[in-house]
């Protein structure tokens, strides 16, 4: 386990540098963040330059975008705290570097050379180190060879210190055993599930006295909460969309502009496996043809995963020399090797996506609605200034409804109301804040509409008369009575089982569940009580309109013969070790930071941020 920790930590420095390289090679280039000699922070004798911070922040944003498959603006990155996370990481690294420098820890030229030669980004199509790729890659991220190699020395020395700290983490067998036994212990049990169908007769309606008692005991269920009595006027694009006339020529132009949405040529789901040279590709194709190896086998042999070779759905213009062969295939299969931008490659076609065409006539109604809503939104926007002026001049909401296209309405608003105008977040937020002394003000709705509201008063909680909620009360009483009778049946079943009667002979359907873990117990609501019980215990549990009777038959240890259980223990061991390592290393880093003097340059930090929002 300690070897795994060292290996993992030893890769941290390489990972950071590779991220920077990927950013450069992806075409983002080196950004001028204000000068490499300006520091956003110092930790002891170590500086974190604006370039260090800018590149790390840029890499973090790109990594987040790749993870979520959505673009991420800098403002959004700030909202989720990404810049702060990046600064914390850089400060922790600087604290380590400050300690490493003080210890005189470093590596020799031979180790630097080995690492440079091993970087995939610096290798040509033959898999060998290519100096031109080395020069170009470093140029893209704004580093000289000497600066990059010095960075390797620093990062490797840091990883040596990290590994030394991690290697001292003890393996907590007791905590792993406790968690493993808790999660993997098993139970076997008999289960009776009682529903209304198990009752010998239908439940008749309650008497007036019974209904009155239920109504009084459950008054909260029939009480309307405190309500804010609000008068409002509103208008949304949907309200006036039918008044908008759409120009046919505009629809045709819009269809032509977005033709790629409506007319999609035939496409293919394709994977591409690139080889370093033609000989290797030909050999792989021969093994594929003979059945000696599958495409998946070839991917694994190249040290890749299927996600690394997946091109997704592609068109004929995306495949270069392989296009005719791939698009000539009527069924899934492989073809090649064919030339590609990255060298000879074998292609696997997994599915044919038929061409699709939505004619203008078929798209017309959707386009018309889209244009109409857009124009209706513009009409409402143009109304806003005039309506604002009317409100400022003292116009009432009733007068606005009379003089404009806005509609007048009233609502008794409370937290549970979400119909009509209360479906809009903006209205609900405004409704909660309204005071009787407030003058109505115009506010926006999420769909481009507008509204203004007036609080007339606040109605206290109100218990509705029984005659107004009689049907709901009868339904609730019937549900409660059903569960009560089912519980009586459950008590009778429990008595028979405790008297030694066999579960099969008690007169109700029974299910036997064997060797289930906590997460596997069905229904899951029984899990906690079942695992707290002793053999022979009989439990009764009501859940909604069902009642369960459970008889615990066996208490079993984890199934050590099961491969999934063994894997679970291994995962717990890894997570336990990783958690301890992370905690120890966090405390170690914080200790180093406490010993060194940390100084932040807020102006430099803001200067970097400015580069991202320009």
N, C-alpha and C positions, 0 to 999 in steps of 0.2 A: 504493500500500500504506500509506503514512504517513497518507493521508486516512482510510483504513479504521480505522487504529489510533486516530486522534483521535476519530472518530465513536463507536467502541466504548467508549473510555474516557470520553467525554463523557456517555455514557448511564448510567454507573455510579451517579452520585448519584441520578438519577431512578429507577433501578431500586430502590434502597434505600427511597426514600420510597414508591414504589408498593407495595412489599411491605407496608410498615406500613399503608398505606391499605387494602389488600386484607384484612389481618387485621382491621382495624376494621370494614370494611363487611361482612365475613363473619359478624359478630355476636359476635366474641370480646371486643370492647370494650377500654377502657383499664383495665389492672390497676394497683392501687396497689402498687408495688414498694418502698415505704418512704420516699418523698419525693424529689422531683426534685433537691433540693439536696444529697443525699448522694451522694458519688462512690465508685465501686468502684475507680477508678484516676485518676491524673493523669499527663499527659505534658507536661512543660514547664508552660505556663500553661493547657493544655486539660484539662477534666475530662470523665470518662465517668460520667454519673450512673447511679444504680440504675434509673431509668426507661429510659434509653438501652439499658442492658444487658438489662433485663427484656423490653422490646419486641423487641429484636433476637433474643434467645434464643427468645422465643415464635414469632417469624416463622420462625426456622430450623427449629424443631420442626414447625410446620405445613407448611413447604415439604418437609421430609423425609417427612411423612405423605402429602402429595399425590404425591410421587415414587414411594413404595413401595406406596401404597394400603393402608397398615396403620397402626393407631394406634401412637403412640410415647410411652411414659411418660417422665417426666423421668429416672428411674433408668436406663432403656435409653439415653436420650440421653447420659447421663454415661458409660455403658459404651463408647459408640462415640466418645467425645471431643468431642461437639458443643459443649458449653459452652466448652471450651478454644479451639475453632476460632472461635467467635463473639467471645470476648475478644480473640484475636489480631487479628481483622479490625478490631474497634473501636479497639484500641491503634494499629494501623497508620494508621487514618484520623485518629486524634487527633494522631499525629506529623506527618501532612501538614497538618492544620488549624493546628497550632502554628507550622509553617513559613510557611503562607499568611498567618497573622495577622502574623507578624514582617515579612513582605515587604510588608504593606499591600495585598494583592491582594483585589479585590472586584468586584462587578458592580453596574450601575445599576438603578433602579426599573423601567425599561422592560423589561429582560430578565427581571426577576422577574415582572412582569405577564404577559409573553408565556408564560412557563412555566406559571404558574397557569392561564391560559386554555386551555392545551393539554392539561391533564390530563384523560383520558377520565372519570375518576371524578367530576369536577366538572361534567360535561356532562349536560344533560337529554336527553329522547328526540329532540329536534330537532337534537342534535349541537352545540348552543351552550352556552356557559358558563352555569351556573345557580348563583346565589349561595346558594340554600338548600341545594343539594347540597354546595357548598363548606363551608358552616358545619357541616352535619350530619356530613360526613366527618371534619373536623378534631375535632369534638366526640367522635366515636367513638374516636379515638386520643389524646385528652387534650391537644390542642394548640390554642392560640389562633391567630388569623390572623397576628399579628405574629411569633409563635414559628415558625410554619411558613414564613413568607416569609424569616425570618432563616436558617432551615435551608437554604432554597434558595440563598441567597447563599453560605453556607458550602460546601455540596456542589458548587456550580458553580465556585467559586474553586478548590476541591480538584481538580476535573476538569480545570481549565485547567493546573494544575501537573502533573497526571498526563500530560496530552497533550503538554506541553512536554518531559517526560522521554522519553515514548515516541517522539516524532518524531525523536529522535536515534539510533534503532536502525538500524544498517546492514543492508542486505539481503544475506545470505550466499548468493551464487550458487553458490559452490564446494560448500558443504555440501549444498545442495538438489540440485545435479547429482550428487554422489556417492551420495546416498541414492536418488535417482530412478533412476540407472543400475543401482544394485545391485538394486532391487526390480523394475525393468521390463525388464532385459536378458532375452534369450530364447535358447532352445536347441531344436534339432531333433535327433531321435535315433531309432534303431531299437531295439526292445525285444523280447527273447526272455524269456518267463516259463516256467520249467521247474518242473513238479510231478511227483509220483509217477506220474501218468498218462503221463509222457514216458519212463519207464523201459521197456526192451524186455521185461523179465520181472519177475515178482513177487519180492519179497525173502523168502527162506526164514528160518525161525527161527534164531537164533544157536546156535552150539555151546556146550557148557558152558564151554569155555575162554574163548570170546568174551564170554559173559555174565558170567563171573567178572571178566574184565578191565574190562568196562564198569562193573560194580558197584563195584569198587575205585577206579576213576578218578572215579566220581561218588558217593563215599560220603556227601557232605554232603546229597545229595538223599534219601538213605534213612535219615538220622539224625533221630531224634526229639529236639527241643531240650530243654534243661533244663526239667523240669516240676515244678510245685508240687502236691504230693499233698494235696488238700483234701477234708475231709468237711464236708458242709453240710446244713442243714434249711431248707426253704422252703415257702411257701404263697402262691399268687396267686389273684386273683379267678376266673380261668378254672378253677382246680382245684375250686372249691366252688360254681360257678355253678349246677350242676344240683341242688344242695341247697336253693336259694332258691325259695320259693313266691311267685309274683307275684299280687297282687290285681287281678282283672279291672277293678274300678272304677277303680283307680289308672291302669291303662293307658288306659282311656277318657278320664279326666280329662287325662292327658298328651297324648293325641291332640288333644283339643279345645283345649288351651292352645297347641299348636303347629300349629293348623289351617292357618296360612299356608304351612307347609312342604309340606303334603300336598295342599292344594287351591289351585291357582294359576289365576286367570282368564286368559283370552286376553290376550296382550300384543303390542306392536308395537315394532320397531326404528325409531326416528324421529330425524330431524334437523330443527331449527327455525332458520330464518334470519329475524332480526328487522330491520325497517326503521325509519328515523327518523320517517316519517309515512305516512299512508294513500296519498298520491299516489305516493310512491316504491315502495310495496308493489304498488300496482295496475299501475304501469308495468313492474315486474319480472315480475309474473304474466303480463302481455300478451306480453312478450318470450319468456317460457317457453312459453306456449301456441303462439306462432307458430314456435317452433323457432330463433328468432334467438339465444337464449342457453340454456345448460343450467343446471341447479341448481348444478353445480360452478363454472360461470362466474360466477354471481351471488355465490357465496360469496367467490370471489377478488376480485371488484369491490368487495366490502365491506371488503377488507383483512383477511379472516379465513382460517382453515384449517378443513378439515372437522372436525377435533377440537374446534374452538370452537363448532360448531353441533350436535354430536352429543348427543342426550339419552339414548342407550342404549336399553334395553328399558323401556317405560313401559306403565302401565295406563290404563284409560279415565278414571280420576279424576285423572290427572296432566296432562291436556291442556286443561282448561278448555273454552272455546268451540269449540276445534278437535276435541274428542273424537269427536263424532258423524261428522264428515267423515273423520277419519283411520281410525277403526274401521269406517267403512262401506266402506273400500277392500278389495277382495278380492285385489288384486295390488299389487306395489310401484309407486309413482308419487308425484306431487306434488299438493298441494291448497292452496288459499288465494288471497289472504291471509285469515287469521282473526285475531281479537283474541287477544292474549296478555298476560301480566302486564308484559311489557317493550315492548309496542307491536305494531302489525300485523306478522304473520309469515307466511311461506310454509313449509309443512311437507312433508318428503319421508319417505314410509314405505318402508322398505327390506326388511322381512320380517315375516311373520306368525308369531308364536309361539303355537301352539295351546294351549288350556286343558289343564291337567293335573290329574288327581285320583287320589290314592292312597287307597283306602278303608281304613277301620279294619282290616278283615280282612287286607288286603294289608300294612298297616304293623305289624300286631300282633306278628309274630315279631321284627322289628327292635327295636320298643319294649320287648318282653319281655326281650330280651337286654340292652338298655341298662339297664333297671331292675334286672335280676338282677345285672349286673356292678356297678352302683352299690351295691346292697345287700350284695353279697359284699365289696366294698371296705370298707363300714362294719363288717361283721362282723370282718374282719381287723383293722381299726383298734381295735375293742373288745377283741380278743385281745392286743393289743400289751403293755398294762400287766401282765397276768397272766404272759405269757411272759417279759417283762423280769424280773419278780420271781423266776421259777423259775431263770433263768440266774444271777441275783444270789445265789440260795440254793445254787448249785453244781450245778444239773441239767446233765447231759451232753446233747449233741445227740441221742444215741440215745434218751435218756429223753424228750426233747421229742417226738420222732417217735412214741414209744409212747403218750404221754399226751395229745397234741393232734392236730389235723388236719394238722400239718406233715409233709412228706415228707422222708425221709432220702436223701442221695445222695452220691456221690464223684466227683471229677473230677481228672484229671491236667492241670492248667491251664498253658498257655503262650500266648504272644502270638497264635498262629494259631488258637486254639480259640474258636469263637463259637457253639457249639451249646448247647441246653438253657439252664441258668441263666447260662452264659457269654455269652448273647446280650444280657444286661443290662449297661449301662455301670457301674452302681453295683457290681455283683458283680465285674466285671473290675478296677475301681479298688481294691476291697477286697482282692481276691486278690493283687494285686501287692504290697500293703503288709503282708500278714499275716506274723507271726513265730510261731515255734513256742511261744514263751513267752506269747503273747496268750491271754486268756480269750475265748471266743466272745461277741460282742455282737450285739444285734439291729440290723438296718439295713433301710432301705426299698429297694424296687424301683420302677422307673419307672411300672409299671401299677397301683400300689396294693398290691403284695405285700410280703412281708417275708422276711428270711433271716438266718441266723447261720452262721458258718463257722469251721473250725478247721484250721490248717496242721499236717499230720502229718509232713511232711518234704519235702525237695527232691531229686528224682531227677536225677542228672547226665545230660548228653546221651547218647543211646543209639543206636548203630548197629544197626538191625534186621537180623536174619539174612536172608541171601539167599533162603532158602526161604519166608520170610514176605512178601517183596516181589517174588517172582519175576515175577509178571504185570506190575508196574510197570516192572521192570528190562527185560523183553523189549520193552515198549512204547517205553521210552526208547532202547534200543539200535536198534530198528527205525527210529525217527525220525532218529537220528544217522546210521545207515547210508544212509538215503534221501538225506539232504542230501549225504553224502560222494559217492555215486554221481552225484547231480545236478551236483555241482561238477566231476566228471570230464567229464560231458557238456558243461558250460559251457566248460571248458578246450578241448575239441575244437572247439566252435563258434567260440571266439576264434581258434584257430589257423587255421581255414578263412577267417575274415574277414580276418585279417592277411595271408593268402596272396593276397588279392584276390578271393576268391569273393563273389558277390552274395548279400546277406542272404536273398533269397527262395529261393535254391537250396541253402541249407545243410541243409535237411531238417527244419526246425522252424518252427512258426507264428511269424510276426514281425509286430509292429505298428510303424507309423511315426507318430511324434508330431512336429508341426511348430510352431515358434514359441511354445513354452511358457515362461512366467516361472517364477521360483523356486517361488512358491506354487501354480503350476498343474501342476508336474511330477507325473506319475503313473507308479508309486506315489511318494509324497512322500519316502520313505526314500532315494530316489536323488538328491534335489535337491542336497544339499551336494557330493557327489562329482562329479555331472554338471557343475556350474558351476565346479568346480575343474579339470576336464579340458580337454584341447586337442582340436581337430578330429582325428578319426580314432582317438582313444583308445577302447579297448574295456575296459569295466569288468565285473567279476563281483561280485555282491552277494547274500549269503544273508540271508533274512529268514524266520524260523520254518521251515516245511517247504517253502519255495519258494526258488528260486535265479534271479536275474535276470542276463541278459547285455545290456549296453547299449553301443551303438556311437554315439558322438557324431558327428553329420553336419554341423551348422552352429552357429556362434556368431553371434547376431543382436543388433543394438542395440534399444533400445526402439522400439516402433511409434508414431511420432509422429503418424501419420494416424488412429490409433484414438482415438475421442472419450473412451473410459474412461481411456486412458493419459494423455491431455491433462488430464483431470480429476484424475487421481492426482497429476500434477506440481503442479497448482494447489493441491491440498490440502497437499502437502508444503511448498510455499512459504508458505501461510498458517500451517501449524503451526510451521514454522521461525521465522517472524516473531513469532508469538504466544509461542513458547517464549523467544525472546531478549528480547522485551518484558517478559514475566513475570519472567525472571531479573534483568534490569536493574532493574525496578521494585522487586523484592524487596530487592535490594542497596541501592537508593536509600532505601527505607522504613526498612531496618535502620540505615542510616547516620544518618538523621534521628532515629531512636529512640535511637541511641547518643549523639547530641549533646544530646538532651533528657533530663531526669531522669524516669525512670519510677517511680511509686510505686503499689503495689497495696494496697487495703483489703480484706483477706481476710474480715473480719467483714461488710462490706457485700455482698460476693459471696455469702457463705453465707446472708445474709438474703434475697437474691433467690431463691436456690435453694430456701429454705424455703417461699417463696410457691408454688412449683411442685408441691411434694409434699404440701401441705396439702389 
